Amino acid sequence: MRSGSRHGLLLGGLILVLSNVAPVTLVGLSPALAQQAAPAEGSEAPSKRRRGREKPEAKAPVPAPGMQQAKPVDIFGDWNVFAMGQGKTRVCYAIAQPQTRSPKTLKRDTAYLFVTVRKGENVQNEVAVMLGFPAKPALGQGKPGPAASPAASDPTLNLGGTRYGLVVKDGNAWLQNPAEEGRVVAEMSRTAKLTIKATSMRGNPTADEYALAGFAEAMKRTREECK
């Protein structure tokens, strides 16, 4: 499992996605704030879009504490690229929202899947998920020894027929084995979809499906922004 310092940095880099290139907000959450701000399952109101002949407006940002400004860079399919900071502090992201969520009747807060590049720390493929609800951890989470294969009820990232175990904290998740990040990102670049499965603290199984069209281009641009 990851160190607490890296976990803190992960929670400090949750970006809100807009579908057009305009000023957007970066949600900077310390671990303490992340616990306070963790969304309760069933708290999400259905998103609203303007109906008419014009194209729908950009999705509204989700309110959260500790907001900072991030710069939108480009859009590739469902994937947005953002960057912030300069020099060794520069951080870049490729990020998307799920295309479908099940069960449809279960109300949740907005979910995001994102891959982060942090130049100063030589982080190239940090895969993280904002689930939109507090989730049950894996049966073996926190136990000493090597990670076992995910159990059927464990939170997982499902990609190309392979299940990758996730570590969860409240409504956030990341790969149980950081050494698999490069493999997962490479597979995401040549696969059509990815599914995040988790069980809420109330016992509801969930599945969020992300479209991966455009991810390879988005990740290439993300790396260019954080060379």
Contacts in CASP RR format, 6 or more apart in sequence:
PFRMAT RR
TARGET T0000
AUTHOR 0000-0000-0000
METHOD contacts of the structure
MODEL  1
MRSGSRHGLLLGGLILVLSNVAPVTLVGLSPALAQQAAPAEGSEAPSKRR
RGREKPEAKAPVPAPGMQQAKPVDIFGDWNVFAMGQGKTRVCYAIAQPQT
RSPKTLKRDTAYLFVTVRKGENVQNEVAVMLGFPAKPALGQGKPGPAASP
AASDPTLNLGGTRYGLVVKDGNAWLQNPAEEGRVVAEMSRTAKLTIKATS
MRGNPTADEYALAGFAEAMKRTREECK
1 141 0 8 1.000
1 142 0 8 1.000
1 167 0 8 1.000
1 176 0 8 1.000
2 10 0 8 1.000
2 167 0 8 1.000
2 174 0 8 1.000
2 178 0 8 1.000
4 31 0 8 1.000
7 31 0 8 1.000
7 169 0 8 1.000
7 174 0 8 1.000
8 30 0 8 1.000
8 31 0 8 1.000
9 118 0 8 1.000
9 121 0 8 1.000
10 116 0 8 1.000
10 126 0 8 1.000
10 128 0 8 1.000
10 172 0 8 1.000
10 174 0 8 1.000
11 28 0 8 1.000
11 29 0 8 1.000
11 30 0 8 1.000
11 31 0 8 1.000
11 34 0 8 1.000
11 172 0 8 1.000
12 27 0 8 1.000
12 28 0 8 1.000
12 29 0 8 1.000
12 30 0 8 1.000
12 34 0 8 1.000
13 26 0 8 1.000
13 27 0 8 1.000
13 28 0 8 1.000
13 29 0 8 1.000
13 91 0 8 1.000
13 93 0 8 1.000
13 116 0 8 1.000
14 26 0 8 1.000
14 27 0 8 1.000
14 28 0 8 1.000
14 29 0 8 1.000
14 64 0 8 1.000
14 112 0 8 1.000
14 114 0 8 1.000
14 130 0 8 1.000
14 172 0 8 1.000
15 24 0 8 1.000
15 25 0 8 1.000
15 26 0 8 1.000
15 27 0 8 1.000
15 70 0 8 1.000
15 82 0 8 1.000
15 93 0 8 1.000
15 95 0 8 1.000
15 112 0 8 1.000
15 114 0 8 1.000
16 24 0 8 1.000
16 25 0 8 1.000
16 26 0 8 1.000
16 27 0 8 1.000
16 61 0 8 1.000
16 62 0 8 1.000
16 64 0 8 1.000
16 112 0 8 1.000
17 24 0 8 1.000
17 59 0 8 1.000
17 80 0 8 1.000
17 95 0 8 1.000
17 96 0 8 1.000
17 97 0 8 1.000
17 112 0 8 1.000
18 24 0 8 1.000
18 58 0 8 1.000
18 59 0 8 1.000
18 61 0 8 1.000
18 72 0 8 1.000
18 80 0 8 1.000
19 56 0 8 1.000
19 58 0 8 1.000
19 59 0 8 1.000
19 75 0 8 1.000
19 80 0 8 1.000
20 58 0 8 1.000
20 75 0 8 1.000
21 72 0 8 1.000
21 73 0 8 1.000
21 74 0 8 1.000
21 75 0 8 1.000
22 58 0 8 1.000
22 72 0 8 1.000
23 69 0 8 1.000
23 72 0 8 1.000
24 61 0 8 1.000
24 69 0 8 1.000
24 70 0 8 1.000
24 72 0 8 1.000
24 82 0 8 1.000
25 61 0 8 1.000
25 67 0 8 1.000
25 68 0 8 1.000
25 69 0 8 1.000
25 70 0 8 1.000
26 67 0 8 1.000
26 68 0 8 1.000
26 69 0 8 1.000
26 70 0 8 1.000
26 82 0 8 1.000
26 84 0 8 1.000
27 62 0 8 1.000
27 64 0 8 1.000
27 65 0 8 1.000
27 66 0 8 1.000
27 67 0 8 1.000
27 68 0 8 1.000
28 64 0 8 1.000
28 65 0 8 1.000
28 66 0 8 1.000
28 67 0 8 1.000
28 68 0 8 1.000
29 37 0 8 1.000
29 64 0 8 1.000
29 65 0 8 1.000
29 66 0 8 1.000
33 65 0 8 1.000
33 66 0 8 1.000
34 169 0 8 1.000
34 170 0 8 1.000
34 172 0 8 1.000
35 170 0 8 1.000
36 65 0 8 1.000
37 64 0 8 1.000
37 65 0 8 1.000
38 134 0 8 1.000
38 170 0 8 1.000
38 171 0 8 1.000
39 108 0 8 1.000
39 109 0 8 1.000
39 132 0 8 1.000
39 133 0 8 1.000
39 134 0 8 1.000
39 171 0 8 1.000
40 133 0 8 1.000
40 134 0 8 1.000
41 106 0 8 1.000
41 107 0 8 1.000
41 108 0 8 1.000
41 133 0 8 1.000
41 134 0 8 1.000
41 200 0 8 1.000
41 201 0 8 1.000
41 202 0 8 1.000
41 204 0 8 1.000
42 106 0 8 1.000
42 107 0 8 1.000
42 108 0 8 1.000
42 133 0 8 1.000
43 107 0 8 1.000
43 108 0 8 1.000
43 109 0 8 1.000
44 107 0 8 1.000
44 108 0 8 1.000
44 109 0 8 1.000
44 110 0 8 1.000
44 132 0 8 1.000
45 107 0 8 1.000
46 107 0 8 1.000
47 59 0 8 1.000
47 60 0 8 1.000
47 110 0 8 1.000
49 56 0 8 1.000
49 57 0 8 1.000
49 59 0 8 1.000
50 56 0 8 1.000
50 57 0 8 1.000
59 97 0 8 1.000
62 109 0 8 1.000
62 110 0 8 1.000
68 84 0 8 1.000
69 84 0 8 1.000
70 82 0 8 1.000
70 83 0 8 1.000
70 84 0 8 1.000
70 93 0 8 1.000
71 82 0 8 1.000
71 83 0 8 1.000
71 84 0 8 1.000
72 80 0 8 1.000
72 81 0 8 1.000
72 82 0 8 1.000
73 81 0 8 1.000
73 82 0 8 1.000
73 83 0 8 1.000
73 92 0 8 1.000
73 221 0 8 1.000
73 222 0 8 1.000
73 225 0 8 1.000
74 80 0 8 1.000
74 81 0 8 1.000
74 218 0 8 1.000
74 221 0 8 1.000
75 81 0 8 1.000
76 214 0 8 1.000
76 215 0 8 1.000
76 217 0 8 1.000
76 218 0 8 1.000
76 221 0 8 1.000
77 211 0 8 1.000
77 213 0 8 1.000
77 214 0 8 1.000
77 218 0 8 1.000
78 96 0 8 1.000
78 97 0 8 1.000
78 99 0 8 1.000
78 210 0 8 1.000
78 211 0 8 1.000
78 213 0 8 1.000
78 214 0 8 1.000
79 94 0 8 1.000
79 95 0 8 1.000
79 96 0 8 1.000
79 214 0 8 1.000
79 215 0 8 1.000
79 217 0 8 1.000
79 218 0 8 1.000
80 94 0 8 1.000
80 95 0 8 1.000
80 96 0 8 1.000
80 218 0 8 1.000
81 92 0 8 1.000
81 93 0 8 1.000
81 94 0 8 1.000
81 95 0 8 1.000
81 218 0 8 1.000
81 221 0 8 1.000
81 222 0 8 1.000
81 225 0 8 1.000
82 92 0 8 1.000
82 93 0 8 1.000
82 95 0 8 1.000
83 90 0 8 1.000
83 91 0 8 1.000
83 92 0 8 1.000
83 93 0 8 1.000
83 222 0 8 1.000
83 225 0 8 1.000
83 226 0 8 1.000
84 90 0 8 1.000
84 91 0 8 1.000
85 91 0 8 1.000
87 119 0 8 1.000
87 120 0 8 1.000
88 119 0 8 1.000
88 120 0 8 1.000
89 119 0 8 1.000
89 120 0 8 1.000
90 118 0 8 1.000
90 119 0 8 1.000
90 120 0 8 1.000
90 225 0 8 1.000
90 226 0 8 1.000
91 116 0 8 1.000
91 117 0 8 1.000
91 118 0 8 1.000
91 119 0 8 1.000
91 226 0 8 1.000
92 116 0 8 1.000
92 117 0 8 1.000
92 119 0 8 1.000
92 222 0 8 1.000
92 223 0 8 1.000
92 225 0 8 1.000
92 226 0 8 1.000
93 114 0 8 1.000
93 115 0 8 1.000
93 116 0 8 1.000
93 117 0 8 1.000
93 222 0 8 1.000
94 114 0 8 1.000
94 115 0 8 1.000
94 215 0 8 1.000
94 218 0 8 1.000
94 219 0 8 1.000
94 221 0 8 1.000
94 222 0 8 1.000
95 112 0 8 1.000
95 113 0 8 1.000
95 114 0 8 1.000
95 115 0 8 1.000
96 112 0 8 1.000
96 113 0 8 1.000
96 114 0 8 1.000
96 210 0 8 1.000
96 211 0 8 1.000
96 215 0 8 1.000
97 110 0 8 1.000
97 111 0 8 1.000
97 112 0 8 1.000
97 113 0 8 1.000
97 210 0 8 1.000
98 111 0 8 1.000
98 113 0 8 1.000
98 196 0 8 1.000
98 208 0 8 1.000
98 209 0 8 1.000
98 210 0 8 1.000
99 193 0 8 1.000
99 209 0 8 1.000
99 210 0 8 1.000
99 211 0 8 1.000
100 208 0 8 1.000
100 209 0 8 1.000
101 108 0 8 1.000
101 111 0 8 1.000
101 206 0 8 1.000
101 207 0 8 1.000
101 208 0 8 1.000
101 209 0 8 1.000
102 206 0 8 1.000
102 207 0 8 1.000
102 208 0 8 1.000
102 209 0 8 1.000
103 204 0 8 1.000
103 206 0 8 1.000
106 200 0 8 1.000
106 204 0 8 1.000
106 206 0 8 1.000
108 131 0 8 1.000
108 132 0 8 1.000
108 133 0 8 1.000
108 206 0 8 1.000
109 132 0 8 1.000
109 133 0 8 1.000
110 130 0 8 1.000
110 132 0 8 1.000
111 129 0 8 1.000
111 130 0 8 1.000
111 131 0 8 1.000
111 132 0 8 1.000
111 196 0 8 1.000
111 208 0 8 1.000
112 129 0 8 1.000
112 130 0 8 1.000
113 127 0 8 1.000
113 128 0 8 1.000
113 129 0 8 1.000
113 130 0 8 1.000
113 194 0 8 1.000
113 196 0 8 1.000
113 208 0 8 1.000
113 210 0 8 1.000
114 127 0 8 1.000
114 128 0 8 1.000
114 129 0 8 1.000
114 130 0 8 1.000
115 125 0 8 1.000
115 126 0 8 1.000
115 127 0 8 1.000
115 128 0 8 1.000
115 185 0 8 1.000
115 188 0 8 1.000
115 219 0 8 1.000
115 222 0 8 1.000
116 123 0 8 1.000
116 126 0 8 1.000
116 128 0 8 1.000
117 123 0 8 1.000
117 124 0 8 1.000
117 125 0 8 1.000
117 126 0 8 1.000
117 222 0 8 1.000
117 223 0 8 1.000
117 225 0 8 1.000
117 226 0 8 1.000
118 126 0 8 1.000
118 226 0 8 1.000
119 226 0 8 1.000
119 227 0 8 1.000
124 181 0 8 1.000
124 182 0 8 1.000
124 223 0 8 1.000
125 181 0 8 1.000
125 182 0 8 1.000
125 184 0 8 1.000
125 185 0 8 1.000
126 174 0 8 1.000
126 178 0 8 1.000
126 181 0 8 1.000
127 157 0 8 1.000
127 174 0 8 1.000
127 175 0 8 1.000
127 181 0 8 1.000
127 184 0 8 1.000
127 185 0 8 1.000
128 172 0 8 1.000
128 173 0 8 1.000
128 174 0 8 1.000
129 157 0 8 1.000
129 166 0 8 1.000
129 172 0 8 1.000
129 173 0 8 1.000
129 174 0 8 1.000
129 196 0 8 1.000
130 171 0 8 1.000
130 172 0 8 1.000
131 168 0 8 1.000
131 171 0 8 1.000
131 172 0 8 1.000
131 173 0 8 1.000
131 196 0 8 1.000
131 198 0 8 1.000
131 206 0 8 1.000
131 208 0 8 1.000
132 171 0 8 1.000
133 171 0 8 1.000
133 200 0 8 1.000
133 201 0 8 1.000
133 206 0 8 1.000
134 170 0 8 1.000
134 171 0 8 1.000
134 200 0 8 1.000
134 201 0 8 1.000
135 155 0 8 1.000
135 168 0 8 1.000
135 170 0 8 1.000
135 171 0 8 1.000
135 173 0 8 1.000
135 198 0 8 1.000
135 199 0 8 1.000
135 200 0 8 1.000
135 201 0 8 1.000
136 153 0 8 1.000
136 155 0 8 1.000
136 168 0 8 1.000
136 198 0 8 1.000
136 199 0 8 1.000
136 200 0 8 1.000
136 201 0 8 1.000
136 203 0 8 1.000
137 155 0 8 1.000
137 167 0 8 1.000
137 168 0 8 1.000
138 150 0 8 1.000
138 151 0 8 1.000
138 154 0 8 1.000
138 155 0 8 1.000
138 165 0 8 1.000
138 166 0 8 1.000
138 167 0 8 1.000
138 168 0 8 1.000
138 176 0 8 1.000
139 151 0 8 1.000
139 153 0 8 1.000
139 154 0 8 1.000
140 147 0 8 1.000
140 148 0 8 1.000
140 154 0 8 1.000
141 167 0 8 1.000
141 168 0 8 1.000
141 176 0 8 1.000
147 165 0 8 1.000
147 176 0 8 1.000
147 177 0 8 1.000
149 163 0 8 1.000
150 156 0 8 1.000
150 163 0 8 1.000
150 164 0 8 1.000
150 165 0 8 1.000
150 176 0 8 1.000
153 199 0 8 1.000
153 205 0 8 1.000
154 165 0 8 1.000
154 166 0 8 1.000
155 165 0 8 1.000
155 166 0 8 1.000
155 168 0 8 1.000
155 173 0 8 1.000
155 196 0 8 1.000
155 197 0 8 1.000
155 198 0 8 1.000
155 199 0 8 1.000
156 163 0 8 1.000
156 164 0 8 1.000
156 165 0 8 1.000
156 166 0 8 1.000
156 196 0 8 1.000
156 197 0 8 1.000
156 198 0 8 1.000
157 163 0 8 1.000
157 164 0 8 1.000
157 165 0 8 1.000
157 166 0 8 1.000
157 175 0 8 1.000
157 184 0 8 1.000
157 194 0 8 1.000
157 195 0 8 1.000
157 196 0 8 1.000
158 164 0 8 1.000
158 194 0 8 1.000
158 195 0 8 1.000
158 196 0 8 1.000
158 197 0 8 1.000
159 184 0 8 1.000
159 187 0 8 1.000
159 188 0 8 1.000
159 191 0 8 1.000
159 194 0 8 1.000
159 195 0 8 1.000
160 187 0 8 1.000
160 191 0 8 1.000
162 187 0 8 1.000
164 175 0 8 1.000
164 176 0 8 1.000
164 177 0 8 1.000
164 180 0 8 1.000
164 184 0 8 1.000
165 175 0 8 1.000
165 176 0 8 1.000
165 177 0 8 1.000
166 173 0 8 1.000
166 174 0 8 1.000
166 175 0 8 1.000
166 176 0 8 1.000
166 196 0 8 1.000
166 198 0 8 1.000
167 173 0 8 1.000
167 174 0 8 1.000
167 175 0 8 1.000
167 176 0 8 1.000
168 198 0 8 1.000
173 196 0 8 1.000
173 198 0 8 1.000
175 181 0 8 1.000
175 184 0 8 1.000
185 219 0 8 1.000
188 194 0 8 1.000
188 212 0 8 1.000
188 215 0 8 1.000
188 216 0 8 1.000
188 219 0 8 1.000
189 212 0 8 1.000
189 215 0 8 1.000
189 216 0 8 1.000
189 219 0 8 1.000
190 216 0 8 1.000
191 212 0 8 1.000
192 211 0 8 1.000
192 212 0 8 1.000
192 213 0 8 1.000
193 209 0 8 1.000
193 210 0 8 1.000
193 211 0 8 1.000
193 212 0 8 1.000
194 209 0 8 1.000
194 210 0 8 1.000
194 212 0 8 1.000
195 207 0 8 1.000
195 208 0 8 1.000
195 209 0 8 1.000
195 210 0 8 1.000
196 207 0 8 1.000
196 208 0 8 1.000
196 210 0 8 1.000
197 205 0 8 1.000
197 206 0 8 1.000
197 207 0 8 1.000
198 205 0 8 1.000
198 206 0 8 1.000
199 205 0 8 1.000
199 206 0 8 1.000
200 206 0 8 1.000
END
